[in-house]
Amino acid sequence: MINYQQATKIINKVSLNLPNEKISISDSLNRVCAKNILSPAINPLANNTAFDGFAVLAKETKGLSKKKVKKFKILKTIGAGDNPKINNYQKNSSVEIMTGGIVPKPFDSIIPVEKIKYYPSERKPTHIVVDSEVKKFSFIRFAGEDYNLKDVVVKKGELIQPKHIMALTTLGIRYLYVKKKPKIIFFGTGDEIVDYKKKNISNWQVRNSNNHYITSFGKSLHYQIIDGGVIKDNEQSKLKEKFKKSLKSDIDIFVTSGAISAGKFDFIPELIKELSFKTYFKGVSIKPGRPIMLSKFKRKEKLFFGLPGNPISCAAGFRFFIYPLLRNSLGMLKEKKFKAQLINKYSKLKNFTHFARCLINVNTKGLGELRVLQGQQSHRIESFVKANCWGIFPGGKEQFKSGDIIEWVPLIPSS
């Protein structure tokens, strides 16, 4: 058995080499960017105004005051999207211009409409009256101040979100390269597992939750995940044939729950060996989830994860082993862990890393407070439902007291 840190190092080394795909921006939401995307143009394309107002040449307002005013002839009105060209520029003139409108040359400053005085009347003005100096470049949005040519718009490894799509479409970028979605197949195992829809079950039976949790978890992260069903203890040959068939397909990762420990019906390790998988570890000093197993098919870029059968052990295995491997395979940065102050005591096995179901809240001072919930056994689901995060209690320490700083991650990653 290895420790959690050793297992993490192995996961980083055996990640999948997923290929790149070229897709349309319209299909890119929640895909992982495979190459830096550079701006093909500047944005804005030209100087434009931040407010409705009048464009003037700042130097023509020098020395103006309440006692020394000047009239500026109104040449035209420019709206956002209008051609800004001026054919009849003359000294001491102005242009009415709406927010986002292009500022025509030689004008260089904007007087907001709220400060404008009209001549001879507001209804039918021919001029504006300026009674103060205007600072050069007032209320001007400069060409290229948002994006310059070849600026990085989206970095390699970033998850494409609506904010990125805003930038990409603004810049006229139609296509991008993303990482292929990993394809995962999940099998539950065990004679005790029955369909969750079954109303009346015997007290030795358990309704299937692992398949539904893992597939829904994967789908929430936008992976391709297939529910392979439940394999009974006497159906080892059936699972073997399913594996053989899937090894010829585009499945990237095989995942099972149950049948990986050392019991009489724990047939998965031997099956994996027969199928020419190389096992990297079987058993990690963590709780929940100690019997977890990772193997790699010797002849192809395919991985196998064996997760424990208890629901919370299965959930922890996916969250802390498969998910980090998928992030790494997709070229994403390592997930950032948060820190908070523990507000109750917690004790554990000294040499084990514990993933505890916790509640994270923010106190009146704006600081995070972490509470370990009651019912931490791996079969107890109620505490999992009440939790909003996993608290990570590292190996090497038995007792944790109120006030200790603890790392935590959300139950479901946000990205």
C-alpha positions in Angstrom: 0.0 0.0 0.0 1.3 3.5 -0.9 0.3 6.9 0.5 -1.8 9.5 -1.1 1.2 11.7 -2.2 2.8 8.7 -3.9 -0.4 7.9 -5.7 -0.8 11.5 -6.9 2.7 11.4 -8.4 1.9 8.2 -10.3 -1.4 9.7 -11.6 0.6 12.7 -13.0 2.9 10.4 -14.9 0.4 8.0 -16.4 -2.2 10.5 -17.7 -3.8 10.0 -21.1 -2.4 11.7 -24.3 -5.7 13.0 -25.6 -5.6 14.4 -29.2 -6.7 17.8 -30.3 -9.9 18.6 -32.3 -10.8 21.6 -34.3 -14.3 22.8 -33.6 -16.6 25.8 -34.1 -16.9 28.4 -31.4 -20.6 27.6 -31.2 -19.6 24.1 -30.0 -16.8 25.1 -27.6 -18.6 25.7 -24.3 -17.0 23.7 -21.5 -14.3 22.3 -23.8 -10.6 22.6 -22.9 -8.5 24.9 -25.0 -5.7 22.9 -26.6 -3.6 25.8 -28.0 -3.2 29.4 -27.0 -5.7 31.5 -28.9 -4.2 34.8 -30.1 -6.1 37.9 -31.1 -6.2 38.3 -34.9 -7.1 42.0 -34.7 -7.1 44.9 -32.3 -10.2 45.8 -30.2 -11.7 48.3 -30.4 -10.8 48.8 -34.1 -10.7 52.6 -33.7 -11.0 55.3 -31.0 -14.6 55.5 -29.8 -16.6 57.3 -27.2 -17.5 56.0 -23.7 -20.5 58.4 -23.4 -23.1 60.2 -25.5 -21.8 63.7 -26.1 -19.9 65.9 -28.4 -16.5 65.4 -29.9 -14.2 68.4 -29.9 -10.5 69.2 -30.4 -9.2 69.7 -26.9 -6.6 72.4 -27.8 -9.5 74.6 -29.2 -10.9 74.8 -25.6 -7.7 76.1 -24.0 -8.3 79.1 -21.8 -12.1 78.8 -21.8 -14.1 79.6 -18.7 -17.4 80.9 -17.5 -16.3 84.4 -18.4 -14.7 83.3 -21.7 -17.0 80.9 -23.7 -16.8 79.7 -27.3 -19.3 78.3 -29.7 -18.5 75.1 -31.7 -20.5 74.4 -34.8 -22.3 71.0 -34.9 -21.2 69.3 -38.2 -23.1 66.0 -37.9 -24.4 63.3 -35.6 -22.7 59.9 -35.4 -24.3 56.9 -33.9 -22.6 53.5 -33.0 -22.2 51.8 -36.4 -22.3 54.9 -38.5 -19.5 55.9 -40.9 -17.5 58.5 -38.9 -16.0 60.2 -42.0 -16.0 64.1 -41.8 -15.8 65.9 -45.2 -16.5 69.5 -44.0 -14.2 69.9 -40.9 -13.6 73.5 -40.0 -12.0 75.1 -37.0 -14.0 75.4 -33.8 -16.5 72.7 -34.8 -17.9 69.6 -33.1 -19.7 66.3 -33.8 -22.5 64.9 -31.8 -21.6 61.3 -31.1 -23.4 58.4 -29.3 -21.8 55.8 -27.0 -19.6 53.5 -29.0 -19.5 55.8 -32.0 -16.2 56.1 -33.8 -14.5 59.4 -33.0 -13.5 61.0 -36.4 -10.2 62.8 -36.9 -9.1 65.3 -35.9 -11.3 65.3 -32.8 -9.7 63.9 -29.7 -12.0 64.5 -26.7 -15.6 64.1 -25.6 -17.9 66.4 -23.7 -20.6 64.3 -22.1 -24.1 65.3 -23.2 -25.1 66.2 -19.6 -22.6 69.1 -19.6 -23.7 70.5 -23.0 -25.2 73.9 -23.5 -26.9 74.5 -26.9 -27.2 77.5 -29.2 -29.5 79.0 -30.2 -31.9 76.5 -28.6 -31.8 72.9 -27.3 -34.6 71.9 -29.8 -32.8 73.2 -32.9 -29.1 73.7 -32.1 -26.6 74.8 -34.6 -23.7 75.1 -32.1 -22.7 74.0 -28.6 -21.4 76.5 -26.1 -18.2 75.4 -24.2 -17.3 77.3 -21.0 -14.3 75.3 -19.7 -11.2 73.6 -20.8 -11.6 70.0 -22.0 -8.8 67.6 -21.1 -7.3 65.8 -24.1 -8.6 62.3 -24.6 -11.5 62.8 -22.1 -14.0 59.9 -22.3 -12.2 58.2 -25.2 -11.8 54.5 -25.6 -8.6 53.9 -27.5 -8.1 51.6 -30.4 -6.5 48.3 -29.2 -6.8 49.1 -25.5 -8.8 46.0 -25.0 -6.9 43.6 -27.2 -3.9 44.3 -29.3 -2.7 42.1 -32.2 -1.5 38.7 -31.1 -2.6 39.2 -27.4 -3.5 35.9 -25.7 -7.3 35.6 -25.6 -7.6 32.1 -24.1 -4.7 30.2 -22.7 -4.0 26.5 -23.4 -5.6 24.4 -20.7 -8.4 26.8 -19.9 -12.0 25.6 -19.9 -14.0 27.6 -22.4 -16.7 29.5 -20.6 -19.3 32.1 -21.8 -16.8 34.9 -21.0 -14.3 33.4 -23.4 -17.0 33.1 -26.1 -17.8 36.8 -25.7 -14.1 37.6 -26.4 -13.7 35.1 -29.2 -16.8 36.2 -31.1 -15.9 39.9 -30.6 -12.6 39.3 -32.3 -14.2 37.3 -35.1 -12.5 34.0 -34.2 -14.7 31.2 -35.7 -12.7 28.0 -34.8 -10.4 26.7 -32.1 -8.5 23.6 -31.1 -9.7 21.8 -28.0 -8.8 18.5 -26.3 -10.8 15.5 -27.2 -13.3 14.7 -24.5 -12.2 11.7 -22.5 -14.6 8.7 -22.9 -15.2 6.7 -19.8 -17.2 3.5 -19.1 -18.4 2.6 -15.6 -19.4 -0.9 -14.3 -20.9 -1.6 -10.9 -20.3 -5.1 -9.5 -22.0 -7.3 -6.9 -24.9 -9.8 -6.4 -26.4 -7.4 -3.8 -26.8 -4.6 -6.3 -30.4 -4.2 -7.7 -32.1 -1.6 -9.8 -32.9 1.6 -7.8 -36.5 1.5 -9.3 -37.3 -1.7 -7.5 -39.7 -0.9 -4.7 -39.4 -3.8 -2.4 -36.0 -5.3 -1.8 -34.6 -7.9 0.6 -32.5 -6.7 3.5 -29.4 -8.2 1.9 -29.8 -6.2 -1.2 -28.7 -2.6 -2.1 -30.2 -0.3 -4.7 -27.7 0.8 -7.3 -26.4 4.3 -6.6 -22.8 4.1 -7.7 -23.6 3.9 -11.5 -26.0 6.8 -11.3 -23.7 9.0 -9.1 -20.6 8.4 -11.2 -22.3 9.0 -14.6 -24.0 12.1 -13.3 -20.8 13.4 -11.8 -19.0 12.8 -15.1 -21.8 14.5 -17.1 -21.7 17.5 -14.8 -18.1 18.0 -15.9 -19.0 17.4 -19.5 -17.1 14.2 -20.0 -18.4 11.4 -22.2 -19.4 8.7 -19.7 -21.2 5.4 -20.4 -23.1 3.4 -17.8 -22.0 -0.2 -18.4 -24.5 -1.6 -16.0 -23.9 -4.0 -13.0 -21.9 -7.2 -13.3 -22.9 -10.0 -10.9 -20.3 -12.0 -9.0 -20.7 -15.0 -11.2 -20.5 -13.0 -14.4 -16.7 -12.5 -14.6 -16.6 -13.8 -18.1 -19.3 -11.4 -19.2 -17.2 -8.4 -17.8 -14.1 -9.8 -19.5 -15.8 -9.9 -22.9 -17.1 -6.4 -22.4 -13.6 -5.2 -21.6 -12.2 -7.0 -24.6 -14.7 -5.4 -26.9 -14.2 -1.9 -25.3 -10.4 -2.2 -25.6 -11.0 -2.1 -29.4 -13.2 1.0 -29.1 -12.5 4.7 -28.4 -13.0 4.2 -24.6 -10.2 5.9 -22.7 -10.8 4.9 -19.1 -12.5 1.8 -17.6 -13.9 2.2 -14.1 -15.5 -0.4 -11.8 -16.8 -0.2 -8.3 -16.5 -3.1 -5.9 -14.7 -6.5 -6.2 -11.2 -5.1 -5.8 -10.3 -6.0 -2.2 -9.1 -9.3 -0.9 -12.4 -11.2 -0.5 -13.6 -14.4 -2.0 -15.6 -12.6 -4.7 -13.1 -9.8 -5.4 -12.3 -10.9 -8.9 -11.3 -7.6 -10.6 -7.5 -7.6 -9.9 -7.1 -11.0 -11.4 -9.3 -10.1 -14.4 -7.2 -6.9 -15.0 -4.0 -9.0 -15.0 -5.5 -11.5 -17.5 -6.3 -8.6 -19.9 -2.6 -7.4 -20.0 -3.0 -4.3 -17.8 0.0 -3.1 -15.8 -1.0 -2.2 -12.3 0.5 0.9 -10.8 -1.0 0.6 -7.3 -3.6 -1.4 -5.4 -4.4 0.1 -2.1 -3.7 3.7 -0.9 -3.6 4.8 2.7 -6.7 7.0 2.4 -10.1 6.9 4.0 -12.6 6.4 2.5 -11.4 4.4 -0.5 -8.4 2.4 0.6 -8.7 -0.5 -1.8 -8.5 1.8 -4.9 -6.6 0.4 -7.9 -5.0 2.0 -11.0 -3.8 0.0 -14.1 -2.8 0.8 -17.7 -3.3 -1.4 -20.7 0.1 -2.5 -22.0 -0.7 -2.2 -25.7 -2.8 0.9 -25.9 -3.4 4.3 -24.2 -6.2 3.0 -22.0 -6.5 3.2 -18.2 -8.4 1.2 -15.6 -9.5 2.4 -12.2 -11.0 0.1 -9.6 -13.0 1.9 -7.0 -14.4 0.5 -3.8 -18.1 -0.5 -3.7 -19.3 1.6 -0.8 -20.9 4.7 -2.2 -18.8 7.3 -0.4 -15.6 5.4 -1.1 -16.6 5.3 -4.8 -17.3 9.0 -4.8 -14.0 9.9 -3.1 -12.1 7.7 -5.5 -13.5 9.5 -8.5 -13.1 12.9 -7.0 -9.5 12.6 -5.7 -8.0 10.2 -8.3 -9.9 10.0 -11.6 -10.8 13.7 -11.7 -7.2 14.9 -11.2 -6.0 12.5 -13.8 -8.6 13.8 -16.3 -7.6 17.4 -15.6 -3.9 16.5 -16.2 -4.8 14.6 -19.4 -6.7 17.6 -20.7 -3.8 19.9 -20.1 -5.5 21.9 -17.4 -3.8 23.4 -14.4 -3.9 21.5 -11.1 -7.0 22.2 -9.2 -6.6 24.9 -6.5 -7.3 23.8 -3.0 -8.9 26.3 -0.6 -8.1 26.7 3.1 -10.4 27.4 6.1 -10.3 27.3 9.8 -11.6 24.1 11.4 -14.3 24.8 14.0 -14.7 21.3 15.6 -12.3 18.5 16.6 -11.5 15.6 14.3 -9.4 12.5 14.9 -8.2 9.9 12.4 -5.6 7.2 11.7 -2.2 8.8 11.9 -0.7 7.5 8.6 -3.9 7.9 6.5 -5.1 10.8 4.5 -8.8 11.4 5.3 -11.3 12.9 2.9 -14.0 14.1 5.3 -17.5 15.3 4.4 -17.7 18.9 5.6 -19.6 22.1 5.6 -17.8 25.3 4.6 -19.4 28.6 5.7 -18.3 32.2 5.8 -18.4 33.9 9.2 -19.3 37.5 9.9 -15.7 38.5 9.4 -15.7 37.0 5.9 -13.4 34.1 6.9 -14.1 30.5 5.9 -15.1 28.1 8.6 -15.0 24.3 8.1 -17.1 21.9 10.1 -16.7 18.1 9.9 -20.1 16.5 9.8 -21.2 13.5 11.9 -21.5 10.1 10.1 -18.2 9.7 8.3 -18.5 6.0 7.6 -18.2 5.1 4.0 -21.7 3.6 3.7 -23.4 6.7 5.2 -24.9 8.9 2.5 -26.9 11.5 4.6 -23.7 13.3 5.6 -22.6 13.4 2.0 -26.0 15.1 1.0 -25.6 17.6 3.8 -22.0 18.4 2.9 -20.8 21.0 0.4 -17.1 20.1 0.4 -14.5 17.6 1.2 -12.0 18.4 4.0 -8.6 17.0 3.3 -6.8 15.8 6.5 -3.3 14.7 5.6 -1.3 11.8 6.9 1.2 12.1 9.7 -1.2 13.6 12.2 -4.0 12.0 14.4 -5.7 14.9 16.1 -7.0 18.1 14.6 -8.3 20.8 16.9 -10.6 23.8 16.4 -8.6 26.6 14.9 -6.4 24.4 12.7 -6.2 25.5 9.0 -7.5 22.7 6.7 -7.5 22.4 3.0 -10.8 21.7 1.2 -12.3 21.3 -2.2 -15.9 21.5 -3.4 -17.9 18.2 -3.8 -18.3 18.9 -7.5 -15.5 20.9 -9.1 -16.6 24.2 -10.6 -14.2 23.9 -13.6 
